[in-house]
Amino acid sequence: MSRYCTGMAAQEFKQRHRYITTLKPSRQSNGTYKVYGQYDISNINTQVFVCKYNARGMFRSVEKD
């Protein structure tokens, strides 16, 4: 899930894969999953985002957090 999230975030936010960092999937109380990530948008600013997956692990969305 983390690698897929990296790819989707790179595409959505027009960043290179190597500049994106993602964490391990986190299972939510309702059975869905989230993968948190970030990338630098400047020398002093970092953009945080979250990829959301359904309970079966199917990708749903990537959103800035």
DSSP file (Angstrom, degrees, kcal/mol; ACC not computed):
  #  RESIDUE AA STRUCTURE BP1 BP2  ACC     N-H-->O    O-->H-N    N-H-->O    O-->H-N    TCO  KAPPA ALPHA  PHI   PSI    X-CA   Y-CA   Z-CA
    1    1 A M     >        0   0    0      0, 0.0     4,-2.5     0, 0.0     5,-0.2   0.000 360.0 360.0 360.0 -39.0    0.0    0.0    0.0
    2    2 A S  H  >  +     0   0    0      1,-0.2     4,-2.2     2,-0.2     5,-0.1   0.913 360.0  46.7 -63.4 -43.3    2.8    2.4    0.8
    3    3 A R  H  > S+     0   0    0      2,-0.2     4,-2.1     1,-0.2    -1,-0.2   0.903 113.0  49.2 -66.6 -40.2    4.5    2.1   -2.6
    4    4 A Y  H  > S+     0   0    0      1,-0.2     4,-2.5     2,-0.2    -1,-0.2   0.909 110.0  52.2 -64.1 -41.1    1.2    2.5   -4.4
    5    5 A C  H  X S+     0   0    0     -4,-2.5     4,-2.8     1,-0.2     5,-0.2   0.906 106.7  53.5 -60.4 -42.8    0.4    5.6   -2.3
    6    6 A T  H  X S+     0   0    0     -4,-2.2     4,-2.5     1,-0.2    -1,-0.2   0.927 110.5  47.1 -57.9 -45.9    3.8    7.0   -3.2
    7    7 A G  H  X S+     0   0    0     -4,-2.1     4,-2.0     2,-0.2    -2,-0.2   0.908 113.2  47.0 -63.7 -43.3    3.0    6.6   -6.9
    8    8 A M  H  X S+     0   0    0     -4,-2.5     4,-2.7     2,-0.2    -1,-0.2   0.889 113.3  48.9 -67.2 -38.8   -0.4    8.1   -6.6
    9    9 A A  H  X S+     0   0    0     -4,-2.8     4,-2.9     2,-0.2     6,-0.2   0.902 108.9  53.4 -67.1 -40.7    0.9   11.1   -4.6
   10   10 A A  H  X>S+     0   0    0     -4,-2.5     5,-1.8    -5,-0.2     4,-0.6   0.918 114.0  42.8 -59.2 -43.5    3.7   11.7   -7.1
   11   11 A Q  H  <5S+     0   0    0     -4,-2.0     3,-0.4     3,-0.2    -2,-0.2   0.932 117.1  45.5 -67.9 -47.2    1.1   11.8   -9.9
   12   12 A E  H  <5S+     0   0    0     -4,-2.7    -2,-0.2     1,-0.2    -3,-0.2   0.890 123.5  33.0 -65.8 -41.4   -1.4   13.9   -8.0
   13   13 A F  H  <5S-     0   0    0     -4,-2.9    -1,-0.2    -5,-0.2    -2,-0.2   0.323 106.1-119.7-102.9   7.2    1.0   16.4   -6.6
   14   14 A K  T  <5 +     0   0    0     -4,-0.6     2,-0.3    -3,-0.4    -3,-0.2   0.928  66.0 136.5  55.0  52.5    3.4   16.4   -9.6
   15   15 A Q      < -     0   0    0     -5,-1.8     2,-0.3    -6,-0.2    -1,-0.2  -0.832  58.9-104.3-121.6 160.5    6.4   15.3   -7.5
   16   16 A R    >   -     0   0    0     -2,-0.3     3,-1.7     1,-0.1     4,-0.3  -0.640  30.1-120.8 -83.3 146.1    9.1   12.7   -8.1
   17   17 A H  G >  S+     0   0    0     -2,-0.3     3,-1.8     1,-0.3    -1,-0.1   0.867 109.9  61.2 -52.7 -40.8    8.8    9.5   -6.3
   18   18 A R  G 3  S+     0   0    0      1,-0.3    -1,-0.3     3,-0.0   -12,-0.0   0.680  99.7  55.3 -66.7 -16.4   12.2    9.9   -4.6
   19   19 A Y  G <  S+     0   0    0     -3,-1.7    21,-0.5    20,-0.0     2,-0.4   0.455  93.6  86.3 -93.1  -1.0   11.0   13.1   -2.9
   20   20 A I  E <   -A   39   0A   0     -3,-1.8     2,-0.4    -4,-0.3    19,-0.2  -0.850  57.2-166.0-106.4 134.5    8.0   11.4   -1.3
   21   21 A T  E     -A   38   0A   0     17,-2.7    17,-2.3    -2,-0.4     2,-0.3  -0.967   8.7-176.4-117.7 132.3    8.1    9.6    2.1
   22   22 A T  E     -A   37   0A   0     -2,-0.4    15,-0.2    15,-0.2     2,-0.1  -0.933  15.0-138.3-127.1 153.8    5.3    7.3    3.2
   23   23 A L        -     0   0    0     13,-2.8     3,-0.1    -2,-0.3     0, 0.0  -0.410  40.4 -76.7 -96.2 176.9    4.7    5.4    6.4
   24   24 A K        -     0   0    0     -2,-0.1    12,-0.4     1,-0.1    -1,-0.2  -0.385  63.7 -83.3 -70.1 153.8    3.3    1.9    6.9
   25   25 A P        -     0   0    0      0, 0.0     2,-0.5     0, 0.0    10,-0.2  -0.290  40.9-148.8 -59.6 142.7   -0.4    1.4    6.5
   26   26 A S  E     -B   34   0A   0      8,-3.0     8,-2.0    -3,-0.1     2,-0.4  -0.969   8.4-138.8-117.2 119.7   -2.5    2.2    9.5
   27   27 A R  E     -B   33   0A   0     -2,-0.5     6,-0.2     6,-0.2     2,-0.1  -0.647  20.0-143.6 -80.9 130.8   -5.7    0.2   10.0
   28   28 A Q    >   -     0   0    0      4,-3.4     3,-2.0    -2,-0.4    -1,-0.0  -0.444  25.5-105.0 -90.1 164.8   -8.6    2.3   11.2
   29   29 A S  T 3  S+     0   0    0      1,-0.3    -1,-0.1    -2,-0.1    -2,-0.0   0.748 120.5  56.3 -63.2 -23.8  -11.3    1.3   13.7
   30   30 A N  T 3  S-     0   0    0      2,-0.1    -1,-0.3     1,-0.0    25,-0.1   0.373 122.7-103.7 -90.0   5.6  -13.8    0.9   10.9
   31   31 A G  S <  S+     0   0    0     -3,-2.0    -2,-0.1     1,-0.3     2,-0.1   0.280  84.2 118.8  94.2 -10.6  -11.6   -1.6    9.0
   32   32 A T        -     0   0    0     -5,-0.1    -4,-3.4    24,-0.1     2,-0.3  -0.281  56.1-127.4 -80.6 173.9  -10.3    0.9    6.4
   33   33 A Y  E     -BC  27  53A   0     20,-1.8    20,-2.6    -6,-0.2     2,-0.4  -0.913  16.3-166.1-125.3 150.7   -6.6    1.8    5.9
   34   34 A K  E     -BC  26  52A   0     -8,-2.0    -8,-3.0    -2,-0.3     2,-0.5  -0.990   5.1-161.9-131.9 144.3   -4.7    5.0    5.7
   35   35 A V  E     - C   0  51A   0     16,-2.2    16,-2.9    -2,-0.4     2,-0.3  -0.988  14.9-152.8-124.2 119.4   -1.1    5.7    4.6
   36   36 A Y  E     + C   0  50A   0     -2,-0.5   -13,-2.8   -12,-0.4     2,-0.3  -0.682  23.7 160.3 -92.7 145.2    0.4    9.0    5.7
   37   37 A G  E     -AC  22  49A   0     12,-2.5    12,-2.5    -2,-0.3     2,-0.3  -0.923  18.2-161.4-152.7 176.8    3.1   10.7    3.7
   38   38 A Q  E     -AC  21  48A   0    -17,-2.3   -17,-2.7    -2,-0.3     2,-0.3  -0.987   4.4-169.6-158.7 161.6    4.9   13.9    3.1
   39   39 A Y  E     -AC  20  47A   0      8,-1.9     8,-3.2    -2,-0.3     2,-0.4  -0.973  33.8-104.6-151.5 154.0    7.1   15.8    0.6
   40   40 A D  E     - C   0  46A   0    -21,-0.5     6,-0.3    -2,-0.3     3,-0.1  -0.655  25.3-177.7 -81.9 131.1    9.0   19.0    0.8
   41   41 A I  S    S-     0   0    0      4,-2.2     2,-0.3    -2,-0.4     5,-0.2   0.539  74.2  -9.9-102.7 -11.3    7.5   21.9   -1.1
   42   42 A S  S    S-     0   0    0      3,-1.5    -1,-0.2     0, 0.0     3,-0.0  -0.932  88.3 -78.7-164.0-177.1   10.3   24.3   -0.3
   43   43 A N  S    S+     0   0    0     -2,-0.3     3,-0.0     1,-0.2    -3,-0.0   0.745 130.5  25.4 -65.2 -22.3   13.4   24.5    1.9
   44   44 A I  S    S+     0   0    0      1,-0.1     2,-0.4    -4,-0.0    -1,-0.2   0.469 111.6  72.9-121.8  -4.3   11.2   25.3    4.9
   45   45 A N        -     0   0    0      2,-0.0    -4,-2.2    -3,-0.0    -3,-1.5  -0.934  52.5-168.0-121.2 138.4    7.7   23.9    4.1
   46   46 A T  E     -C   40   0A   0     -2,-0.4     2,-0.5    -6,-0.3    -6,-0.2  -0.973  13.8-143.6-121.7 135.5    6.5   20.3    4.1
   47   47 A Q  E     -C   39   0A   0     -8,-3.2    -8,-1.9    -2,-0.4     2,-0.3  -0.873  14.7-156.7 -99.7 126.7    3.2   19.1    2.6
   48   48 A V  E     +C   38   0A   0     -2,-0.5    17,-3.0   -10,-0.2     2,-0.3  -0.797  16.9 172.9-101.2 143.6    1.5   16.2    4.4
   49   49 A F  E     -CD  37  64A   0    -12,-2.5   -12,-2.5    -2,-0.3     2,-0.4  -0.923  20.0-143.7-143.3 168.3   -1.0   14.0    2.7
   50   50 A V  E     -CD  36  63A   0     13,-2.6    13,-2.4    -2,-0.3     2,-0.4  -0.999   5.1-150.6-138.6 134.3   -3.0   10.8    3.3
   51   51 A C  E     -CD  35  62A   0    -16,-2.9   -16,-2.2    -2,-0.4     2,-0.4  -0.871  18.8-151.2 -99.1 136.5   -3.9    7.9    1.0
   52   52 A K  E     -CD  34  61A   0      9,-3.1     8,-3.2    -2,-0.4     9,-1.5  -0.907  14.1-177.7-114.7 138.8   -7.2    6.2    1.9
   53   53 A Y  E     -CD  33  59A   0    -20,-2.6   -20,-1.8    -2,-0.4     6,-0.2  -0.932  24.6-118.4-129.2 151.3   -8.0    2.5    1.2
   54   54 A N    >   -     0   0    0      4,-2.5     3,-1.9    -2,-0.3   -21,-0.1  -0.183  45.7 -86.3 -79.5-177.8  -11.2    0.5    1.8
   55   55 A A  T 3  S+     0   0    0      1,-0.3    -1,-0.1   -23,-0.1   -24,-0.0   0.720 129.6  54.7 -65.1 -21.6  -11.3   -2.5    4.0
   56   56 A R  T 3  S-     0   0    0      2,-0.1    -1,-0.3   -23,-0.0   -24,-0.1   0.445 121.7-105.8 -89.8  -0.8  -10.2   -4.8    1.2
   57   57 A G    <   +     0   0    0     -3,-1.9     2,-0.4     1,-0.3    -2,-0.1   0.613  69.5 148.6  87.4  13.4   -7.1   -2.6    0.6
   58   58 A M        -     0   0    0      1,-0.1    -4,-2.5     2,-0.0    -1,-0.3  -0.684  53.3-109.9 -83.7 131.9   -8.4   -1.0   -2.6
   59   59 A F  E     +D   53   0A   0     -2,-0.4    -6,-0.3    -6,-0.2     3,-0.1  -0.323  41.1 168.8 -60.5 136.7   -7.2    2.5   -3.2
   60   60 A R  E     -     0   0A   0     -8,-3.2     2,-0.3     1,-0.4    -7,-0.2   0.717  53.7 -28.6-116.2 -47.6   -9.8    5.2   -2.8
   61   61 A S  E     -D   52   0A   0     -9,-1.5    -9,-3.1     2,-0.0     2,-0.4  -0.994  36.6-137.0-165.5 163.2   -8.1    8.6   -2.7
   62   62 A V  E     +D   51   0A   0     -2,-0.3     2,-0.3   -11,-0.2   -11,-0.2  -0.997  32.5 174.6-129.6 129.8   -5.1   10.8   -1.9
   63   63 A E  E     -D   50   0A   0    -13,-2.4   -13,-2.6    -2,-0.4     2,-0.2  -0.979  35.9-108.5-137.9 144.6   -5.6   14.1   -0.2
   64   64 A K  E      D   49   0A   0     -2,-0.3   -15,-0.3   -15,-0.2   -17,-0.0  -0.499 360.0 360.0 -66.4 141.8   -3.5   16.9    1.3
   65   65 A D              0   0    0    -17,-3.0   -16,-0.2    -2,-0.2    -1,-0.1   0.393 360.0 360.0-106.4 360.0   -3.8   16.8    5.0
